Amino acid sequence: MRPIRFALQPLLDLFQRLRAVTMPEMKAALGTQADGTVFRKLATVSYQTSYSHRGGFYTLNSIPRFNAQGLWCWRGAWFSRHGTLLDTAPVLVESAPAGYLVGELESVLQVPVKDALRQLVQAERLQRQDYHGLYLYLARDHTRHQEQWAARQAQEPSIDAQEETFRAARVLFYRLLDEQQRRLYAGLESFRRGHGGDRQLAQALGLDEQTVARGRRELLAAEVQPKRVRRAGGGRPRAEKKRPTS
């Protein structure tokens, strides 16, 4: 007995009509009860699944019209240009000027993200930092992390308009500096503020207090290397080339 063959066109017509479809709807269109039959047909086209509804909605790659953040919603299901929730969240967090709190990211993605963010931090794909009793999620890259933290600090309510303008200018200026310059700038500001300056600058700029203290010591001891970001020998040790042994 020859095997039953299912035509692809009914499935394509379904996508064109509904744009985002479920597995039961695809089975009905193909006249089958087997998931495997549907997946064999899907394997012949370019498609993606939703990051909402436990991936229960499907669409063709040519259908979505993603917004500026790479997201698209249809029939209440959310899709991402970046793929799954675990792949989408890091992209959005890293591109956010001041990182994201859980509630802020959920308002963008329209799905719960707390568990996904926890997994991403454990996998070291994101960093998080305490911010007034809440976790602020920031980029994995240290430099980007610092920029986002400084920008978040600048968003806090200020005493007056002049202070607000200064915070915004500090964030802009800070982004122009390399690693050594950021450390020295923080050390200079800490020295100017006096007692508690290391903690204040570390909090404002997303640095370790030890880094601020080191910048201050380097300035006061005139141990500054104008043409070098790190000390000689700093950074990751160079890997030695292995020679084959006979």
C-alpha positions as CSV (number, residue, x, y, z in Angstrom):
1,M,0.0,0.0,0.0
2,R,1.4,3.4,-1.0
3,P,1.9,5.9,1.8
4,I,-0.5,8.8,2.0
5,R,1.1,12.1,0.8
6,F,0.0,15.4,2.1
7,A,0.2,18.5,-0.1
8,L,2.0,21.6,1.2
9,Q,-0.3,24.2,-0.4
10,P,-3.1,23.9,2.2
11,L,-0.6,24.7,4.9
12,L,0.7,27.7,2.9
13,D,-2.8,29.0,2.4
14,L,-3.5,28.7,6.1
15,F,-0.4,30.9,6.9
16,Q,-1.5,33.5,4.3
17,R,-5.0,33.6,5.8
18,L,-4.2,33.6,9.6
19,R,-0.5,34.7,9.5
20,A,0.1,33.0,12.9
21,V,-1.2,29.5,13.4
22,T,-1.3,26.7,16.0
23,M,-0.4,23.0,15.7
24,P,-4.1,21.9,15.8
25,E,-4.9,24.4,13.0
26,M,-2.1,23.0,10.8
27,K,-3.2,19.5,11.4
28,A,-6.7,20.3,10.4
29,A,-5.5,22.0,7.2
30,L,-3.4,19.0,6.2
31,G,-6.0,16.5,7.3
32,T,-3.7,14.6,9.7
33,Q,-3.5,13.9,13.4
34,A,0.3,13.4,13.5
35,D,2.6,16.1,14.6
36,G,5.4,14.5,12.6
37,T,3.6,15.1,9.4
38,V,3.2,18.8,10.2
39,F,6.9,19.1,11.1
40,R,8.0,17.4,7.9
41,K,6.0,20.0,5.9
42,L,7.4,22.8,8.0
43,A,10.9,21.6,7.3
44,T,10.5,22.5,3.7
45,V,9.8,26.2,4.5
46,S,11.4,28.9,6.6
47,Y,9.3,29.3,9.8
48,Q,9.6,30.4,13.4
49,T,7.8,29.8,16.6
50,S,6.5,32.4,19.1
51,Y,8.4,33.2,22.3
52,S,5.0,33.5,24.1
53,H,2.4,30.8,24.6
54,R,5.2,28.3,25.1
55,G,6.2,28.4,21.5
56,G,2.7,27.3,20.5
57,F,2.2,29.6,17.5
58,Y,4.0,29.4,14.2
59,T,4.6,31.8,11.3
60,L,6.5,31.9,8.1
61,N,9.7,34.0,8.2
62,S,8.4,36.2,5.4
63,I,5.2,37.2,7.2
64,P,6.2,39.2,10.4
65,R,6.7,43.0,10.2
66,F,9.0,43.4,13.2
67,N,9.1,46.7,15.1
68,A,12.3,48.6,16.0
69,Q,13.0,46.2,18.8
70,G,12.6,43.2,16.6
71,L,9.2,42.1,18.0
72,W,5.9,41.3,16.3
73,C,2.5,40.4,17.7
74,W,-0.4,38.6,15.9
75,R,-3.4,36.9,17.3
76,G,-2.0,37.7,20.8
77,A,1.2,35.7,20.1
78,W,4.6,37.4,20.3
79,F,7.4,36.6,17.9
80,S,11.0,37.9,17.9
81,R,13.5,38.5,15.1
82,H,16.1,37.1,17.5
83,G,14.3,33.8,18.2
84,T,13.4,32.5,21.7
85,L,12.9,34.5,24.8
86,L,16.3,33.4,26.1
87,D,17.9,34.8,22.9
88,T,15.7,37.9,22.7
89,A,16.1,39.2,26.3
90,P,19.9,39.6,26.2
91,V,19.7,41.6,22.9
92,L,17.1,44.0,24.4
93,V,19.0,44.4,27.7
94,E,22.3,45.0,26.0
95,S,20.8,47.7,23.7
96,A,18.9,49.4,26.5
97,P,20.6,52.7,27.4
98,A,20.1,52.1,31.1
99,G,19.5,48.4,31.3
100,Y,16.1,46.9,32.4
101,L,14.3,46.2,35.6
102,V,12.1,43.1,35.4
103,G,8.9,45.1,35.1
104,E,10.3,47.3,32.4
105,L,11.3,44.4,30.3
106,E,8.0,42.7,30.8
107,S,6.2,45.7,29.5
108,V,8.3,45.5,26.3
109,L,8.1,41.7,25.8
110,Q,4.5,41.3,27.2
111,V,5.5,38.0,28.9
112,P,6.9,37.1,32.3
113,V,10.7,37.3,32.1
114,K,11.9,36.7,35.7
115,D,12.8,33.1,35.3
116,A,14.5,33.7,31.9
117,L,16.6,36.5,33.3
118,R,17.7,34.3,36.2
119,Q,18.8,31.6,33.7
120,L,20.7,34.2,31.7
121,V,22.5,35.5,34.7
122,Q,23.5,32.0,35.8
123,A,24.8,31.3,32.3
124,E,26.8,34.6,32.5
125,R,25.0,36.0,29.5
126,L,23.8,39.0,31.5
127,Q,24.7,40.7,34.7
128,R,22.5,42.1,37.4
129,Q,23.0,44.6,40.1
130,D,20.9,45.7,43.1
131,Y,19.1,49.0,42.5
132,H,17.0,50.3,45.3
133,G,16.0,46.8,46.4
134,L,15.3,45.5,42.8
135,Y,17.5,43.7,40.4
136,L,18.7,45.9,37.4
137,Y,19.7,43.7,34.5
138,L,22.7,44.9,32.5
139,A,25.0,43.9,29.7
140,R,27.6,41.2,30.2
141,D,30.3,43.4,28.7
142,H,32.0,45.4,31.5
143,T,32.3,48.7,29.6
144,R,28.7,48.6,28.4
145,H,27.6,47.6,31.9
146,Q,29.3,50.7,33.4
147,E,27.6,52.9,30.7
148,Q,24.2,51.5,31.5
149,W,24.7,51.9,35.3
150,A,25.8,55.5,34.9
151,A,22.8,56.2,32.7
152,R,20.4,54.6,35.2
153,Q,21.9,56.8,38.0
154,A,21.4,59.8,35.9
155,Q,17.7,59.0,35.6
156,E,17.1,59.3,39.4
157,P,15.2,62.4,40.6
158,S,17.6,65.3,41.1
159,I,17.5,68.2,43.5
160,D,17.4,70.8,40.8
161,A,17.6,71.2,37.0
162,Q,21.4,72.0,37.2
163,E,22.1,68.7,38.9
164,E,20.0,66.8,36.3
165,T,22.0,68.5,33.5
166,F,25.2,67.6,35.2
167,R,24.3,63.9,35.5
168,A,23.4,63.7,31.8
169,A,26.6,65.4,30.8
170,R,28.6,63.1,33.1
171,V,27.1,60.0,31.4
172,L,27.9,61.4,27.9
173,F,31.5,62.3,29.0
174,Y,32.0,58.9,30.7
175,R,31.2,57.1,27.5
176,L,34.1,58.8,25.7
177,L,36.7,57.5,28.1
178,D,38.7,54.3,27.9
179,E,39.2,51.9,30.9
180,Q,42.2,53.8,32.4
181,Q,40.6,57.2,31.9
182,R,37.4,56.1,33.6
183,R,39.3,54.8,36.6
184,L,41.3,58.1,36.9
185,Y,38.2,60.3,36.4
186,A,36.4,58.4,39.2
187,G,39.5,58.7,41.4
188,L,39.7,62.4,40.8
189,E,36.0,62.9,41.7
190,S,36.4,60.8,44.7
191,F,39.4,62.8,46.0
192,R,37.4,66.0,45.4
193,R,34.4,64.7,47.5
194,G,36.6,63.5,50.4
195,H,35.3,61.0,52.9
196,G,32.9,58.5,51.3
197,G,33.9,59.5,47.8
198,D,35.0,56.1,46.7
199,R,31.6,54.6,47.6
200,Q,29.7,57.5,46.0
201,L,31.6,57.3,42.7
202,A,31.4,53.5,42.6
203,Q,27.6,53.7,43.0
204,A,27.2,56.5,40.4
205,L,29.5,54.9,37.8
206,G,29.0,51.2,38.3
207,L,32.6,50.6,39.4
208,D,34.1,48.6,42.3
209,E,35.2,50.8,45.2
210,Q,38.6,49.3,44.9
211,T,38.8,50.5,41.3
212,V,37.9,54.0,42.3
213,A,40.5,53.9,45.1
214,R,43.1,52.6,42.7
215,G,42.4,55.5,40.3
216,R,42.8,58.0,43.2
217,R,46.1,56.5,44.3
218,E,47.5,56.5,40.8
219,L,46.6,60.1,40.3
220,L,48.1,61.2,43.7
221,A,51.3,59.2,43.0
222,A,51.5,60.4,39.4
223,E,51.5,56.7,38.2
224,V,49.7,57.4,35.0
225,Q,50.6,55.8,31.7
226,P,49.2,58.2,29.0
227,K,49.5,55.8,26.0
228,R,48.4,52.6,27.8
229,V,44.9,51.5,28.8
230,R,46.2,48.6,31.0
231,R,49.5,48.2,32.7
232,A,52.2,46.2,30.9
233,G,51.5,42.5,31.4
234,G,47.8,43.2,32.3
235,G,44.9,41.5,30.8
236,R,44.6,37.8,29.8
237,P,47.9,36.0,29.7
238,R,49.1,35.3,26.2
239,A,48.7,31.6,25.2
240,E,52.0,29.8,24.5
241,K,52.2,28.1,21.1
242,K,52.5,24.4,21.4
243,R,55.1,22.7,19.4
244,P,54.6,19.1,18.3
245,T,56.8,16.7,20.1
246,S,58.4,13.8,18.2
